[in-house]
Amino acid sequence: MASILAELVSELADTEVYHLWVTRVTLKAQLARVLTSNTIAIPLDSLIFCWGTFGELMPAATVWSIFLSNLPAI
């Protein structure tokens, strides 16, 4: 359930950020709008999944560690 909820929320956020970029910023710079929407959606997905799955089972420090290890390295 946590995975489904995380995907649903993050995909909706991704779509909304992408749409706002297109309507409020510019139609150009496709790479920038994709990177911007993914910068919001990927951590949101990981945050919801980690806390939804492990939040009640493990200490908060462990859940934050899992969350941080799931983020892509820059």
PyMOL Python script that loads the backbone (N, CA, C, O; Angstrom):
from pymol import cmd

cmd.read_pdbstr("""\
ATOM      1  N   MET A   1       0.821  -1.197   0.000  1.00  0.00           N
ATOM      2  CA  MET A   1       0.000   0.000   0.000  1.00  0.00           C
ATOM      3  C   MET A   1       0.869   1.266   0.000  1.00  0.00           C
ATOM      4  O   MET A   1       0.555   2.249  -0.672  1.00  0.00           O
ATOM      5  N   ALA A   2       1.969   1.220   0.769  1.00  0.00           N
ATOM      6  CA  ALA A   2       2.843   2.394   0.825  1.00  0.00           C
ATOM      7  C   ALA A   2       3.442   2.684  -0.545  1.00  0.00           C
ATOM      8  O   ALA A   2       3.583   3.846  -0.926  1.00  0.00           O
ATOM      9  N   SER A   3       3.787   1.661  -1.274  1.00  0.00           N
ATOM     10  CA  SER A   3       4.374   1.836  -2.599  1.00  0.00           C
ATOM     11  C   SER A   3       3.370   2.451  -3.568  1.00  0.00           C
ATOM     12  O   SER A   3       3.713   3.350  -4.336  1.00  0.00           O
ATOM     13  N   ILE A   4       2.149   1.973  -3.533  1.00  0.00           N
ATOM     14  CA  ILE A   4       1.111   2.501  -4.419  1.00  0.00           C
ATOM     15  C   ILE A   4       0.808   3.951  -4.080  1.00  0.00           C
ATOM     16  O   ILE A   4       0.698   4.790  -4.973  1.00  0.00           O
ATOM     17  N   LEU A   5       0.673   4.251  -2.786  1.00  0.00           N
ATOM     18  CA  LEU A   5       0.415   5.621  -2.368  1.00  0.00           C
ATOM     19  C   LEU A   5       1.566   6.543  -2.753  1.00  0.00           C
ATOM     20  O   LEU A   5       1.343   7.651  -3.239  1.00  0.00           O
ATOM     21  N   ALA A   6       2.789   6.086  -2.537  1.00  0.00           N
ATOM     22  CA  ALA A   6       3.964   6.889  -2.884  1.00  0.00           C
ATOM     23  C   ALA A   6       4.005   7.184  -4.376  1.00  0.00           C
ATOM     24  O   ALA A   6       4.276   8.313  -4.786  1.00  0.00           O
ATOM     25  N   GLU A   7       3.739   6.176  -5.176  1.00  0.00           N
ATOM     26  CA  GLU A   7       3.761   6.384  -6.631  1.00  0.00           C
ATOM     27  C   GLU A   7       2.656   7.333  -7.062  1.00  0.00           C
ATOM     28  O   GLU A   7       2.888   8.226  -7.878  1.00  0.00           O
ATOM     29  N   LEU A   8       1.469   7.154  -6.529  1.00  0.00           N
ATOM     30  CA  LEU A   8       0.344   8.005  -6.895  1.00  0.00           C
ATOM     31  C   LEU A   8       0.622   9.470  -6.555  1.00  0.00           C
ATOM     32  O   LEU A   8       0.448  10.347  -7.402  1.00  0.00           O
ATOM     33  N   VAL A   9       1.046   9.734  -5.342  1.00  0.00           N
ATOM     34  CA  VAL A   9       1.298  11.112  -4.913  1.00  0.00           C
ATOM     35  C   VAL A   9       2.461  11.723  -5.692  1.00  0.00           C
ATOM     36  O   VAL A   9       2.378  12.863  -6.150  1.00  0.00           O
ATOM     37  N   SER A  10       3.535  10.967  -5.838  1.00  0.00           N
ATOM     38  CA  SER A  10       4.702  11.533  -6.525  1.00  0.00           C
ATOM     39  C   SER A  10       4.431  11.776  -8.009  1.00  0.00           C
ATOM     40  O   SER A  10       4.912  12.766  -8.560  1.00  0.00           O
ATOM     41  N   GLU A  11       3.682  10.909  -8.661  1.00  0.00           N
ATOM     42  CA  GLU A  11       3.351  11.123 -10.067  1.00  0.00           C
ATOM     43  C   GLU A  11       2.428  12.318 -10.253  1.00  0.00           C
ATOM     44  O   GLU A  11       2.562  13.072 -11.218  1.00  0.00           O
ATOM     45  N   LEU A  12       1.492  12.487  -9.328  1.00  0.00           N
ATOM     46  CA  LEU A  12       0.629  13.668  -9.401  1.00  0.00           C
ATOM     47  C   LEU A  12       1.437  14.945  -9.188  1.00  0.00           C
ATOM     48  O   LEU A  12       1.223  15.938  -9.883  1.00  0.00           O
ATOM     49  N   ALA A  13       2.359  14.925  -8.234  1.00  0.00           N
ATOM     50  CA  ALA A  13       3.222  16.087  -7.999  1.00  0.00           C
ATOM     51  C   ALA A  13       4.105  16.348  -9.218  1.00  0.00           C
ATOM     52  O   ALA A  13       4.274  17.495  -9.632  1.00  0.00           O
ATOM     53  N   ASP A  14       4.663  15.292  -9.786  1.00  0.00           N
ATOM     54  CA  ASP A  14       5.505  15.422 -10.974  1.00  0.00           C
ATOM     55  C   ASP A  14       4.739  16.079 -12.111  1.00  0.00           C
ATOM     56  O   ASP A  14       5.246  16.994 -12.760  1.00  0.00           O
ATOM     57  N   THR A  15       3.532  15.621 -12.349  1.00  0.00           N
ATOM     58  CA  THR A  15       2.702  16.172 -13.418  1.00  0.00           C
ATOM     59  C   THR A  15       2.350  17.629 -13.147  1.00  0.00           C
ATOM     60  O   THR A  15       2.374  18.457 -14.058  1.00  0.00           O
ATOM     61  N   GLU A  16       2.025  17.940 -11.907  1.00  0.00           N
ATOM     62  CA  GLU A  16       1.649  19.310 -11.569  1.00  0.00           C
ATOM     63  C   GLU A  16       2.823  20.278 -11.715  1.00  0.00           C
ATOM     64  O   GLU A  16       2.660  21.370 -12.259  1.00  0.00           O
ATOM     65  N   VAL A  17       3.985  19.894 -11.243  1.00  0.00           N
ATOM     66  CA  VAL A  17       5.170  20.747 -11.363  1.00  0.00           C
ATOM     67  C   VAL A  17       5.528  20.939 -12.838  1.00  0.00           C
ATOM     68  O   VAL A  17       5.843  22.050 -13.264  1.00  0.00           O
ATOM     69  N   TYR A  18       5.479  19.867 -13.603  1.00  0.00           N
ATOM     70  CA  TYR A  18       5.762  19.948 -15.043  1.00  0.00           C
ATOM     71  C   TYR A  18       4.779  20.898 -15.720  1.00  0.00           C
ATOM     72  O   TYR A  18       5.174  21.744 -16.522  1.00  0.00           O
ATOM     73  N   HIS A  19       3.504  20.752 -15.392  1.00  0.00           N
ATOM     74  CA  HIS A  19       2.470  21.607 -15.985  1.00  0.00           C
ATOM     75  C   HIS A  19       2.678  23.073 -15.596  1.00  0.00           C
ATOM     76  O   HIS A  19       2.562  23.958 -16.445  1.00  0.00           O
ATOM     77  N   LEU A  20       2.982  23.335 -14.333  1.00  0.00           N
ATOM     78  CA  LEU A  20       3.238  24.711 -13.899  1.00  0.00           C
ATOM     79  C   LEU A  20       4.432  25.310 -14.629  1.00  0.00           C
ATOM     80  O   LEU A  20       4.416  26.485 -14.997  1.00  0.00           O
ATOM     81  N   TRP A  21       5.461  24.507 -14.838  1.00  0.00           N
ATOM     82  CA  TRP A  21       6.642  24.997 -15.561  1.00  0.00           C
ATOM     83  C   TRP A  21       6.251  25.408 -16.986  1.00  0.00           C
ATOM     84  O   TRP A  21       6.647  26.471 -17.462  1.00  0.00           O
ATOM     85  N   VAL A  22       5.478  24.564 -17.653  1.00  0.00           N
ATOM     86  CA  VAL A  22       5.080  24.832 -19.039  1.00  0.00           C
ATOM     87  C   VAL A  22       4.179  26.061 -19.117  1.00  0.00           C
ATOM     88  O   VAL A  22       4.338  26.885 -20.018  1.00  0.00           O
ATOM     89  N   THR A  23       3.239  26.195 -18.190  1.00  0.00           N
ATOM     90  CA  THR A  23       2.277  27.295 -18.281  1.00  0.00           C
ATOM     91  C   THR A  23       2.788  28.601 -17.689  1.00  0.00           C
ATOM     92  O   THR A  23       2.359  29.673 -18.115  1.00  0.00           O
ATOM     93  N   ARG A  24       3.686  28.539 -16.724  1.00  0.00           N
ATOM     94  CA  ARG A  24       4.121  29.768 -16.050  1.00  0.00           C
ATOM     95  C   ARG A  24       5.541  30.213 -16.411  1.00  0.00           C
ATOM     96  O   ARG A  24       5.864  31.394 -16.290  1.00  0.00           O
ATOM     97  N   VAL A  25       6.381  29.291 -16.846  1.00  0.00           N
ATOM     98  CA  VAL A  25       7.774  29.648 -17.107  1.00  0.00           C
ATOM     99  C   VAL A  25       8.012  29.747 -18.605  1.00  0.00           C
ATOM    100  O   VAL A  25       8.175  30.844 -19.140  1.00  0.00           O
ATOM    101  N   THR A  26       8.033  28.610 -19.279  1.00  0.00           N
ATOM    102  CA  THR A  26       8.283  28.626 -20.721  1.00  0.00           C
ATOM    103  C   THR A  26       7.964  27.269 -21.327  1.00  0.00           C
ATOM    104  O   THR A  26       7.970  26.246 -20.642  1.00  0.00           O
ATOM    105  N   LEU A  27       7.687  27.281 -22.615  1.00  0.00           N
ATOM    106  CA  LEU A  27       7.516  26.027 -23.340  1.00  0.00           C
ATOM    107  C   LEU A  27       8.868  25.460 -23.747  1.00  0.00           C
ATOM    108  O   LEU A  27       8.986  24.275 -24.056  1.00  0.00           O
ATOM    109  N   LYS A  28       9.877  26.307 -23.744  1.00  0.00           N
ATOM    110  CA  LYS A  28      11.227  25.871 -24.095  1.00  0.00           C
ATOM    111  C   LYS A  28      11.872  25.228 -22.881  1.00  0.00           C
ATOM    112  O   LYS A  28      11.242  25.103 -21.831  1.00  0.00           O
ATOM    113  N   ALA A  29      13.086  24.834 -23.017  1.00  0.00           N
ATOM    114  CA  ALA A  29      13.886  24.255 -21.928  1.00  0.00           C
ATOM    115  C   ALA A  29      13.244  22.982 -21.371  1.00  0.00           C
ATOM    116  O   ALA A  29      12.981  22.875 -20.173  1.00  0.00           O
ATOM    117  N   GLN A  30      13.001  22.028 -22.258  1.00  0.00           N
ATOM    118  CA  GLN A  30      12.363  20.781 -21.841  1.00  0.00           C
ATOM    119  C   GLN A  30      13.186  20.061 -20.785  1.00  0.00           C
ATOM    120  O   GLN A  30      12.620  19.531 -19.828  1.00  0.00           O
ATOM    121  N   LEU A  31      14.485  20.027 -20.929  1.00  0.00           N
ATOM    122  CA  LEU A  31      15.323  19.350 -19.947  1.00  0.00           C
ATOM    123  C   LEU A  31      15.167  19.979 -18.565  1.00  0.00           C
ATOM    124  O   LEU A  31      15.122  19.268 -17.561  1.00  0.00           O
ATOM    125  N   ALA A  32      15.084  21.285 -18.508  1.00  0.00           N
ATOM    126  CA  ALA A  32      14.930  21.983 -17.234  1.00  0.00           C
ATOM    127  C   ALA A  32      13.608  21.632 -16.563  1.00  0.00           C
ATOM    128  O   ALA A  32      13.563  21.424 -15.351  1.00  0.00           O
ATOM    129  N   ARG A  33      12.539  21.565 -17.338  1.00  0.00           N
ATOM    130  CA  ARG A  33      11.246  21.240 -16.710  1.00  0.00           C
ATOM    131  C   ARG A  33      11.191  19.795 -16.264  1.00  0.00           C
ATOM    132  O   ARG A  33      10.575  19.497 -15.240  1.00  0.00           O
ATOM    133  N   VAL A  34      11.811  18.895 -16.991  1.00  0.00           N
ATOM    134  CA  VAL A  34      11.858  17.492 -16.573  1.00  0.00           C
ATOM    135  C   VAL A  34      12.687  17.352 -15.301  1.00  0.00           C
ATOM    136  O   VAL A  34      12.278  16.669 -14.361  1.00  0.00           O
ATOM    137  N   LEU A  35      13.840  17.992 -15.272  1.00  0.00           N
ATOM    138  CA  LEU A  35      14.693  17.931 -14.077  1.00  0.00           C
ATOM    139  C   LEU A  35      14.012  18.563 -12.867  1.00  0.00           C
ATOM    140  O   LEU A  35      14.132  18.057 -11.751  1.00  0.00           O
ATOM    141  N   THR A  36      13.306  19.653 -13.080  1.00  0.00           N
ATOM    142  CA  THR A  36      12.609  20.315 -11.982  1.00  0.00           C
ATOM    143  C   THR A  36      11.503  19.434 -11.416  1.00  0.00           C
ATOM    144  O   THR A  36      11.394  19.279 -10.199  1.00  0.00           O
ATOM    145  N   SER A  37      10.691  18.864 -12.279  1.00  0.00           N
ATOM    146  CA  SER A  37       9.595  18.019 -11.791  1.00  0.00           C
ATOM    147  C   SER A  37      10.119  16.755 -11.121  1.00  0.00           C
ATOM    148  O   SER A  37       9.552  16.302 -10.126  1.00  0.00           O
ATOM    149  N   ASN A  38      11.193  16.184 -11.654  1.00  0.00           N
ATOM    150  CA  ASN A  38      11.775  14.995 -11.028  1.00  0.00           C
ATOM    151  C   ASN A  38      12.456  15.313  -9.704  1.00  0.00           C
ATOM    152  O   ASN A  38      12.496  14.469  -8.809  1.00  0.00           O
ATOM    153  N   THR A  39      12.988  16.517  -9.574  1.00  0.00           N
ATOM    154  CA  THR A  39      13.621  16.931  -8.323  1.00  0.00           C
ATOM    155  C   THR A  39      12.605  16.957  -7.183  1.00  0.00           C
ATOM    156  O   THR A  39      12.964  16.752  -6.024  1.00  0.00           O
ATOM    157  N   ILE A  40      11.375  17.202  -7.502  1.00  0.00           N
ATOM    158  CA  ILE A  40      10.305  17.183  -6.500  1.00  0.00           C
ATOM    159  C   ILE A  40       9.767  15.764  -6.318  1.00  0.00           C
ATOM    160  O   ILE A  40       9.606  15.302  -5.188  1.00  0.00           O
ATOM    161  N   ALA A  41       9.494  15.081  -7.414  1.00  0.00           N
ATOM    162  CA  ALA A  41       8.789  13.801  -7.361  1.00  0.00           C
ATOM    163  C   ALA A  41       9.610  12.656  -6.775  1.00  0.00           C
ATOM    164  O   ALA A  41       9.075  11.846  -6.019  1.00  0.00           O
ATOM    165  N   ILE A  42      10.880  12.573  -7.102  1.00  0.00           N
ATOM    166  CA  ILE A  42      11.687  11.430  -6.643  1.00  0.00           C
ATOM    167  C   ILE A  42      11.852  11.422  -5.127  1.00  0.00           C
ATOM    168  O   ILE A  42      11.611  10.386  -4.507  1.00  0.00           O
ATOM    169  N   PRO A  43      12.251  12.529  -4.501  1.00  0.00           N
ATOM    170  CA  PRO A  43      12.340  12.498  -3.037  1.00  0.00           C
ATOM    171  C   PRO A  43      10.980  12.300  -2.359  1.00  0.00           C
ATOM    172  O   PRO A  43      10.892  11.647  -1.319  1.00  0.00           O
ATOM    173  N   LEU A  44       9.931  12.860  -2.945  1.00  0.00           N
ATOM    174  CA  LEU A  44       8.598  12.687  -2.381  1.00  0.00           C
ATOM    175  C   LEU A  44       8.183  11.221  -2.392  1.00  0.00           C
ATOM    176  O   LEU A  44       7.631  10.722  -1.412  1.00  0.00           O
ATOM    177  N   ASP A  45       8.444  10.538  -3.488  1.00  0.00           N
ATOM    178  CA  ASP A  45       8.159   9.114  -3.597  1.00  0.00           C
ATOM    179  C   ASP A  45       8.905   8.328  -2.526  1.00  0.00           C
ATOM    180  O   ASP A  45       8.320   7.489  -1.840  1.00  0.00           O
ATOM    181  N   SER A  46      10.175   8.599  -2.389  1.00  0.00           N
ATOM    182  CA  SER A  46      10.990   7.887  -1.410  1.00  0.00           C
ATOM    183  C   SER A  46      10.548   8.192   0.013  1.00  0.00           C
ATOM    184  O   SER A  46      10.502   7.297   0.857  1.00  0.00           O
ATOM    185  N   LEU A  47      10.225   9.447   0.282  1.00  0.00           N
ATOM    186  CA  LEU A  47       9.798   9.847   1.621  1.00  0.00           C
ATOM    187  C   LEU A  47       8.508   9.134   2.030  1.00  0.00           C
ATOM    188  O   LEU A  47       8.424   8.581   3.126  1.00  0.00           O
ATOM    189  N   ILE A  48       7.524   9.145   1.165  1.00  0.00           N
ATOM    190  CA  ILE A  48       6.247   8.499   1.473  1.00  0.00           C
ATOM    191  C   ILE A  48       6.425   6.995   1.609  1.00  0.00           C
ATOM    192  O   ILE A  48       5.865   6.383   2.519  1.00  0.00           O
ATOM    193  N   PHE A  49       7.195   6.398   0.717  1.00  0.00           N
ATOM    194  CA  PHE A  49       7.400   4.950   0.791  1.00  0.00           C
ATOM    195  C   PHE A  49       8.118   4.545   2.076  1.00  0.00           C
ATOM    196  O   PHE A  49       7.678   3.633   2.775  1.00  0.00           O
ATOM    197  N   CYS A  50       9.218   5.221   2.384  1.00  0.00           N
ATOM    198  CA  CYS A  50      10.005   4.849   3.569  1.00  0.00           C
ATOM    199  C   CYS A  50       9.205   4.996   4.856  1.00  0.00           C
ATOM    200  O   CYS A  50       9.202   4.097   5.696  1.00  0.00           O
ATOM    201  N   TRP A  51       8.531   6.123   5.010  1.00  0.00           N
ATOM    202  CA  TRP A  51       7.767   6.324   6.241  1.00  0.00           C
ATOM    203  C   TRP A  51       6.520   5.461   6.270  1.00  0.00           C
ATOM    204  O   TRP A  51       6.122   4.996   7.338  1.00  0.00           O
ATOM    205  N   GLY A  52       5.897   5.238   5.132  1.00  0.00           N
ATOM    206  CA  GLY A  52       4.715   4.380   5.098  1.00  0.00           C
ATOM    207  C   GLY A  52       5.033   2.921   5.368  1.00  0.00           C
ATOM    208  O   GLY A  52       4.216   2.200   5.941  1.00  0.00           O
ATOM    209  N   THR A  53       6.210   2.482   4.960  1.00  0.00           N
ATOM    210  CA  THR A  53       6.605   1.086   5.129  1.00  0.00           C
ATOM    211  C   THR A  53       7.278   0.830   6.466  1.00  0.00           C
ATOM    212  O   THR A  53       6.949  -0.135   7.156  1.00  0.00           O
ATOM    213  N   PHE A  54       8.219   1.689   6.834  1.00  0.00           N
ATOM    214  CA  PHE A  54       9.055   1.426   7.996  1.00  0.00           C
ATOM    215  C   PHE A  54       8.793   2.344   9.187  1.00  0.00           C
ATOM    216  O   PHE A  54       9.372   2.145  10.255  1.00  0.00           O
ATOM    217  N   GLY A  55       7.933   3.341   9.023  1.00  0.00           N
ATOM    218  CA  GLY A  55       7.733   4.360  10.043  1.00  0.00           C
ATOM    219  C   GLY A  55       7.371   3.843  11.423  1.00  0.00           C
ATOM    220  O   GLY A  55       7.846   4.373  12.427  1.00  0.00           O
ATOM    221  N   GLU A  56       6.548   2.830  11.485  1.00  0.00           N
ATOM    222  CA  GLU A  56       6.129   2.297  12.785  1.00  0.00           C
ATOM    223  C   GLU A  56       6.964   1.103  13.221  1.00  0.00           C
ATOM    224  O   GLU A  56       6.824   0.634  14.350  1.00  0.00           O
ATOM    225  N   LEU A  57       7.815   0.612  12.360  1.00  0.00           N
ATOM    226  CA  LEU A  57       8.592  -0.587  12.664  1.00  0.00           C
ATOM    227  C   LEU A  57      10.004  -0.299  13.137  1.00  0.00           C
ATOM    228  O   LEU A  57      10.591  -1.104  13.860  1.00  0.00           O
ATOM    229  N   MET A  58      10.558   0.839  12.740  1.00  0.00           N
ATOM    230  CA  MET A  58      11.960   1.142  13.019  1.00  0.00           C
ATOM    231  C   MET A  58      12.089   2.520  13.637  1.00  0.00           C
ATOM    232  O   MET A  58      11.190   3.352  13.514  1.00  0.00           O
ATOM    233  N   PRO A  59      13.211   2.759  14.304  1.00  0.00           N
ATOM    234  CA  PRO A  59      13.453   4.101  14.853  1.00  0.00           C
ATOM    235  C   PRO A  59      13.532   5.143  13.740  1.00  0.00           C
ATOM    236  O   PRO A  59      13.891   4.829  12.605  1.00  0.00           O
ATOM    237  N   ALA A  60      13.194   6.376  14.077  1.00  0.00           N
ATOM    238  CA  ALA A  60      13.172   7.463  13.092  1.00  0.00           C
ATOM    239  C   ALA A  60      14.524   7.634  12.404  1.00  0.00           C
ATOM    240  O   ALA A  60      14.574   7.880  11.199  1.00  0.00           O
ATOM    241  N   ALA A  61      15.608   7.508  13.142  1.00  0.00           N
ATOM    242  CA  ALA A  61      16.938   7.672  12.549  1.00  0.00           C
ATOM    243  C   ALA A  61      17.185   6.623  11.466  1.00  0.00           C
ATOM    244  O   ALA A  61      17.812   6.918  10.448  1.00  0.00           O
ATOM    245  N   THR A  62      16.709   5.432  11.676  1.00  0.00           N
ATOM    246  CA  THR A  62      16.875   4.362  10.688  1.00  0.00           C
ATOM    247  C   THR A  62      16.038   4.649   9.442  1.00  0.00           C
ATOM    248  O   THR A  62      16.497   4.445   8.319  1.00  0.00           O
ATOM    249  N   VAL A  63      14.810   5.123   9.646  1.00  0.00           N
ATOM    250  CA  VAL A  63      13.945   5.434   8.505  1.00  0.00           C
ATOM    251  C   VAL A  63      14.540   6.584   7.690  1.00  0.00           C
ATOM    252  O   VAL A  63      14.515   6.542   6.460  1.00  0.00           O
ATOM    253  N   TRP A  64      15.073   7.608   8.358  1.00  0.00           N
ATOM    254  CA  TRP A  64      15.721   8.703   7.636  1.00  0.00           C
ATOM    255  C   TRP A  64      16.936   8.191   6.874  1.00  0.00           C
ATOM    256  O   TRP A  64      17.211   8.645   5.763  1.00  0.00           O
ATOM    257  N   SER A  65      17.661   7.253   7.461  1.00  0.00           N
ATOM    258  CA  SER A  65      18.819   6.674   6.783  1.00  0.00           C
ATOM    259  C   SER A  65      18.397   5.926   5.518  1.00  0.00           C
ATOM    260  O   SER A  65      19.049   6.036   4.479  1.00  0.00           O
ATOM    261  N   ILE A  66      17.322   5.178   5.608  1.00  0.00           N
ATOM    262  CA  ILE A  66      16.797   4.461   4.442  1.00  0.00           C
ATOM    263  C   ILE A  66      16.363   5.464   3.374  1.00  0.00           C
ATOM    264  O   ILE A  66      16.652   5.286   2.191  1.00  0.00           O
ATOM    265  N   PHE A  67      15.672   6.510   3.798  1.00  0.00           N
ATOM    266  CA  PHE A  67      15.227   7.549   2.866  1.00  0.00           C
ATOM    267  C   PHE A  67      16.410   8.167   2.129  1.00  0.00           C
ATOM    268  O   PHE A  67      16.401   8.268   0.902  1.00  0.00           O
ATOM    269  N   LEU A  68      17.417   8.575   2.872  1.00  0.00           N
ATOM    270  CA  LEU A  68      18.583   9.226   2.265  1.00  0.00           C
ATOM    271  C   LEU A  68      19.359   8.287   1.341  1.00  0.00           C
ATOM    272  O   LEU A  68      19.907   8.722   0.328  1.00  0.00           O
ATOM    273  N   SER A  69      19.403   7.009   1.690  1.00  0.00           N
ATOM    274  CA  SER A  69      20.138   6.063   0.828  1.00  0.00           C
ATOM    275  C   SER A  69      19.370   5.761  -0.465  1.00  0.00           C
ATOM    276  O   SER A  69      19.963   5.290  -1.435  1.00  0.00           O
ATOM    277  N   ASN A  70      18.078   6.022  -0.488  1.00  0.00           N
ATOM    278  CA  ASN A  70      17.282   5.806  -1.698  1.00  0.00           C
ATOM    279  C   ASN A  70      17.362   6.955  -2.691  1.00  0.00           C
ATOM    280  O   ASN A  70      16.997   6.793  -3.855  1.00  0.00           O
ATOM    281  N   LEU A  71      17.833   8.111  -2.245  1.00  0.00           N
ATOM    282  CA  LEU A  71      17.919   9.250  -3.163  1.00  0.00           C
ATOM    283  C   LEU A  71      19.086   9.046  -4.119  1.00  0.00           C
ATOM    284  O   LEU A  71      20.136   8.536  -3.727  1.00  0.00           O
ATOM    285  N   PRO A  72      18.903   9.444  -5.365  1.00  0.00           N
ATOM    286  CA  PRO A  72      20.004   9.283  -6.328  1.00  0.00           C
ATOM    287  C   PRO A  72      21.176  10.198  -5.966  1.00  0.00           C
ATOM    288  O   PRO A  72      20.993  11.321  -5.496  1.00  0.00           O
ATOM    289  N   ALA A  73      22.352   9.694  -6.195  1.00  0.00           N
ATOM    290  CA  ALA A  73      23.554  10.497  -5.937  1.00  0.00           C
ATOM    291  C   ALA A  73      23.725  11.530  -7.044  1.00  0.00           C
ATOM    292  O   ALA A  73      23.433  11.266  -8.210  1.00  0.00           O
ATOM    293  N   ILE A  74      24.188  12.670  -6.674  1.00  0.00           N
ATOM    294  CA  ILE A  74      24.392  13.737  -7.665  1.00  0.00           C
ATOM    295  C   ILE A  74      25.842  13.761  -8.084  1.00  0.00           C
ATOM    296  O   ILE A  74      26.233  14.584  -8.912  1.00  0.00           O
TER     297      ILE A  74
END
""", "prot")
cmd.dss("prot")
cmd.show_as("cartoon", "prot")
cmd.util.cbc("prot")
cmd.orient("prot")
